[in-house]
Amino acid sequence: MADRTALGMIGLMLGMATIMVASVGAWVISDHLSGRLQLEDSMPISTVAASSVR
């Protein structure tokens, strides 16, 4: 038999991770829709790749 306490803690951790991912996704989408977050800048792809390597 599985330990009920351990299963409850695993469920709680997975639930909290789900809530965190959903809230970050909602935050990014709301900022993008309001215009505060610009995902499509005029930066070329080569600049994006070079800046992410640093």
C-alpha positions, -999 to 999 in steps of 0.1 A, spaced: 0 0 0 12 35 -8 17 60 20 -13 84 20 8 113 34 35 110 7 9 108 -20 -9 138 -6 24 158 -6 32 148 -41 -3 159 -52 1 192 -34 35 198 -51 20 190 -85 -10 212 -79 12 241 -68 34 237 -100 3 237 -121 -10 269 -105 24 285 -109 26 276 -146 -10 288 -152 -4 321 -134 29 328 -153 12 320 -186 -17 343 -178 7 371 -168 27 368 -200 -5 367 -222 -20 397 -204 12 417 -208 14 408 -244 -22 417 -251 -19 451 -233 12 460 -253 37 460 -224 54 429 -237 68 431 -273 75 396 -286 79 406 -322 106 432 -321 126 442 -352 156 424 -339 171 400 -364 173 363 -356 211 364 -357 212 390 -330 188 370 -308 209 339 -312 241 358 -304 226 375 -273 213 343 -259 248 326 -260 264 351 -236 
